[in-house]
């Protein structure tokens, strides 16, 4: 996503919050990001039985950063001749979801141990 600029305003609603951003990116691209984020929020909320939007957003942020770090550390792919960081999200979705599920299970277990 490009840096925020004064090009075109786009209205966004996420986790009960509404706001408008200005960006050079297309509304379709921004909406696809919002849709992906909402799907991730729904998975996290359902899996961990978390309703607090702030907690859901924090967990999603951690998972997204984890995905980025793992992609940056993957070696050059012999098949495609490009780094994993350039891979499309759909090309890495199974592993990312698996990693996310493992982390959620660990968090869920630890929170249970703490009585939360």
C-alpha positions in Angstrom: 0.0 0.0 0.0 1.4 3.4 -0.8 1.8 6.1 1.7 -1.2 8.1 2.7 -1.6 11.1 0.4 -4.2 13.5 -0.6 -5.4 11.6 -3.7 -8.8 10.1 -3.0 -10.7 9.6 0.2 -11.9 6.0 1.0 -14.3 5.3 3.9 -13.4 2.3 6.1 -15.3 0.5 8.8 -13.4 -2.1 11.0 -14.3 -3.4 14.4 -17.0 -0.8 15.0 -14.7 2.1 14.0 -15.4 4.3 11.0 -12.9 6.6 9.4 -11.8 7.9 6.0 -8.3 7.7 4.6 -6.8 9.4 1.6 -4.6 7.2 -0.6 -3.3 6.8 -4.1 -4.4 3.1 -4.1 -7.6 2.0 -5.7 -10.8 1.6 -3.6 -10.9 -2.0 -4.7 -7.4 -2.7 -3.4 -8.1 -1.0 -0.1 -11.4 -2.9 0.3 -9.6 -6.2 -0.4 -7.2 -5.3 2.5 -10.2 -4.5 4.7 -12.0 -7.7 3.8 -8.8 -9.8 4.5 -8.3 -8.1 7.8 -12.0 -8.6 8.8 -11.7 -12.3 8.0 -8.6 -12.6 10.1 -10.3 -10.8 13.0 -13.3 -13.2 12.7 -11.0 -16.3 12.8 -9.1 -14.9 15.8 -12.3 -13.9 17.6 -14.0 -17.2 17.0 -11.0 -19.4 17.9 -10.0 -17.6 21.1 -13.6 -16.6 22.0 -12.4 -12.9 22.3 -15.0 -10.2 21.8 -12.9 -7.2 22.8 -12.0 -5.4 19.5 -8.7 -4.1 20.9 -7.5 -7.5 21.9 -8.6 -9.0 18.5 -6.7 -6.2 16.7 -3.6 -6.6 18.8 -3.5 -10.4 18.1 -4.1 -9.8 14.4 -1.3 -7.3 14.3 1.1 -9.8 16.0 0.1 -12.6 13.5 0.5 -10.2 10.5 4.0 -9.2 11.7 4.8 -12.8 12.3 3.8 -13.6 8.7 6.0 -10.7 7.4 9.0 -11.7 9.4 8.8 -15.4 8.3 8.4 -14.3 4.7 11.5 -12.1 4.9 13.6 -15.0 6.3 12.6 -17.6 3.7 15.3 -18.5 1.2 15.0 -17.8 -2.6 12.6 -20.2 -4.2 14.1 -22.5 -6.8 10.8 -22.9 -8.6 9.8 -19.3 -9.1 13.1 -17.5 -8.9 11.8 -15.0 -6.4 11.9 -14.5 -2.7 9.1 -15.6 -0.4 8.6 -12.0 0.4 7.4 -11.5 -3.1 5.0 -14.5 -2.9 1.3 -13.9 -3.2 -0.7 -14.4 0.0 -2.6 -17.2 -1.6 0.7 -19.0 -2.2 1.5 -19.1 1.5 -1.9 -19.2 3.1 -1.9 -22.8 4.2 1.3 -22.4 6.3 0.3 -19.0 7.6 -3.1 -20.3 8.8 -1.4 -23.4 10.3 1.1 -21.2 12.2 -1.7 -18.9 13.3 -3.7 -21.8 14.6 -0.7 -23.1 16.6 -0.1 -19.7 18.1 -3.8 -19.3 18.9 -3.8 -22.8 20.6 -0.8 -21.9 22.7 -2.2 -18.5 23.7 -5.6 -20.1 24.5 -3.8 -22.8 26.7 -1.7 -20.2 28.5 -4.7 -17.9 29.1 -6.6 -20.9 30.5 -3.8 -21.6 32.8 -3.9 -18.0 34.0 -7.7 -18.2 34.5 -8.4 -15.7 31.8 
